């Protein structure tokens, strides 16, 4: 992505959270973004790390195999990096000279793990295919969020599904994910946001990258060994553009239901291992 943006000489980088967990280079990624002067907000996965550090995370996060990628990522980050993540805002307004202001959130306007979905059949299909919603489940209204928006543009992240939509002069967009797209695209998704003198325009982009290098990094950095099935699912996300990590969790939830388990903060390790063994990793 950094190579690709050289062709348009961008003025800056906006990053809507989820920068460091789920990949093999959390320290290097954060260092690179900071060196670029990127405007960042905290995603839900950064909040997981902050809560883990502060001691308010559930006890099972410290022991359960399901949460092993969080522990591996936490172990890579030093105290200064964790303090930086802790100080990041959950949303931010970016006001550039001569341009209308932009609001950047991670999930939705009211919560970092909220989900914004435009009223576009093709995009709704992607959300259903990724199993954010069942086939008969009602979707949240993007229009309601935009009606309460004071800025010209709303940027969100969290779902890793790229889209853009306009409504009554406002622009809303999700640039997707540079490392973990789940909308069928295999590659690094991001967006160009351009002020044309009167309004903002967005162009969604997806840049191919070397999956062999990514696979090697997951092995060489120890993420797969330490992170177990969830780390394998994160890699499978990148390889396929599918929501494999969530599919694995749903498969484990079905096994838990069969076993009569109803309330738990993490899957028991024996059930999690059985879920990984019986999960259809290829499809």
N, C-alpha and C positions, 0 to 999 in steps of 0.2 A: 504493500500500500504506500509506504513512504517513497518508493521508487516511482510509483504511478502518479502520485500527486505532483511530482516535479514538473510534469508537462503543463500544469495550469498555475504553478507558482502560488500555492495557497497562502493565505494570510495567517492561518492558525488551525489548530486541531481541537475539536470538541469530542470528548469521550464520555459516553453516557453510562459508565460503570461496568462492572464485571471484567476487570483488567487482568487479574492475577491468578484466578483459580481455574483449574481444568486443563492447564497446559504445562509443558515441561520447563518454561523459562519465566517464572513469576518475577524474580528479582530483576532480570535483564529487561523484561517488558516494562516494568514500572520505572526503572532507571532511564530507559529510552524515551518514554513518554514525558518524563520530567525534563529531560535534556532538550526536548522539542518545545517546551513551554506549553504543553497541552493543557487545556481547561478540562478538568476531570470532576466528576461527581462520584459518589459512592453507590455501588450496586448492592444487591442483596448478598452477593458472595463476599464482598468486602465487609459488610456488616457481620456476616458469619465469623470472619477472622477477628474483627474487633470484639465481638461478644465472647469469642473463645479466649482472647487475651484477657478480657476484663473479668472472666470467671462467671458470667451470667448465662453462658451456653449450657444446655442440658448436659448432665454428667456423661450420658452415653456418647456424646460427641468425642469424648476423650478416649473411648474404648471400642466402640462399635466398628466393625469392619466396613460398614456402609459409609462411614465418615472418614475413612483413611485418606482420601485425597485432600481433605481439609487439613488434616494433621501434617501431611507431607508439605503442603504449601506453607503452612504456618512455620514449620521448621526452617524453611529457606529464608524467610524474611527476618531482618534484624529489627531491633526495637525502634530505630529511627523510621524505617519503612512502615512499621505498624502504626506508629504515631501519626505519620503522614496520612495513612488511610483513615485513621480514626477522625482526623480533623477535616476530611472532605465533607462538603455539604451533600445532602440527599437530593437537592435540585438547585439550579442556578439560572439566573437571568444574565444573558450576555448582550450588552449594549455596545455596538460598534459605532463609531462616528459616521453620521450620514446614513445610517441604515436603521430599519425598524428592529426593536429588540426581539431576542429569541429566548424561549424558556427551554431548558434541558432537564428532563426527569429520567429516572431509571425505568420505573414501571408505569405509573399513572400520576396524576396530579396529587392524589391523596395518599398513595402508599407505594413504596419502592418495589413491591412484588405485585403491583396491579398490572392488569392486562388491557391494552388498548387495541381494538380491532376496527378497521375501517369497514364501511358498508360496501364491500366489493366482493363479488362472488368468488373470484379466483383466489383472493387473499383469505377469505373465510374458509375456503376449501383447504388451504395450507394449514390453517389453525386446527381444523378438524382432523386432518391427516396426521398432524403432530400430536393429536389427542389432548390438546388444551381443553377442548370441549367435545362432548359426545354429539352424535348426529342430531339428537332432538333437544339439545340444551340451548337455551337462549344466550345470546352473546351480549357483552356490555356495550353500551352506546358511546361511540366516539364523539358524537354530536354534543352530548351533554358535557363532556370535558371541554370541547372547543368553545361552547357557549359561555363557559366561565373563565376562559383564557383572556388575559389582558394583553398578551404579547402577540406578535404577528405569526410566530412559528412555534410549534411544539415538537421537540425532539424527544423520543423515548427509546428505550432499549429492552432489556429483560427477556423478551420472547425469542430473540434471535431469528425473527422472521422479518424480512425486508418489505416495506411498503411505503407509499406516500398517498396523501389524500388532501383535497382542498375543500373548504367549507366557508361560505360567506366572506371570502377574502383572506381566511387563515390557511396556513399550510401546516399539516402534521406529517411526521415521517418517523419511520424506524429504519435505520441504515442496515439492519441485520447484524451479523457478527463477523469479525475479521478472522476468528479462529474456530468457531463452533456453530456455523450456520445449520439450521434444521428445517429449512424451507425447500429442500430438494437441490439447492445449489452447493456444489463442492468447490470451495475456494474462499477467498477473503472478501467479505462484503463490507462496503462502506458507502458513503454518499458525498458528493460535492454539493455544497450549499452556496449559491451565488446570488448576490444582490445586483439587480439589473438597473438600479436607479429609482425604481418604483416599488418593487416587491422582491421577495426571496423566491428562488427557484431551486429545485433539488434534482439531482441526477443520481440514481442508484447504480452502483457499480459492483462487479464481482470479479476479482483478480485471481487467476489460477496460481497455485503454489505447489511446491515439491512435496508430495505426500510421502515419498520415500525418506526424505530428510526428517519429516515430522515423525514418522514411525521410528526411525533410528533414535531421535531425541527422546521419545517416550521410553525407549529401552535404556539408552545410555545414561539418562538422568535419574533413572531409578523410579520414575513415576509409576510404571506398570507394576513393578514388584511391590512397591510400598502402597500403592493406591488400590490394588486389587480390581475386582469387577467394575467398580464405578469408573476408575481410570481407564479401563479397557473400553467402557461405554463412551467416555469423552472422546477417545481416539476414534472410535467407530462413528461417532457423530461427524467428525471432520472428514472421514473417509467417504461417507455416504450422503451427507447433507440431510440425514434423518435424525429424529429425536430419540436416539437409542437409549440414552441415560434414563429418560422418562419412561420409555417402553420397558426397560429393565425393572424400574421401581414398580410399575403397574403389575408386571409379572410376579414380582415378589409379594405385592399386596394381595394378589389373587391366591397365592400359596398360603399366605397368612390367614386369609379368610377361610380357606379350606381347613386350616388347622385350628380354627376357632379363636384366633387372636384378633382382638378388636382395638385395644389401646396400648400403644407403645410409641416411644420417641424415636426409635430406630429398630430396624428388623433384627431379630436375634441372629447371631452370627451363623448358626447352623442352617437357619432358613435362608439367609442371604447367600450362603455357599450353594445351597441346593437350587436357589433361583438362578445363579450364574451357570450352574451345570445344565439346567434344563431349558435355559433361554435359547431362542433361535437367533444366534448371533449373525448368521448369514443373511437372513431376510429382514 
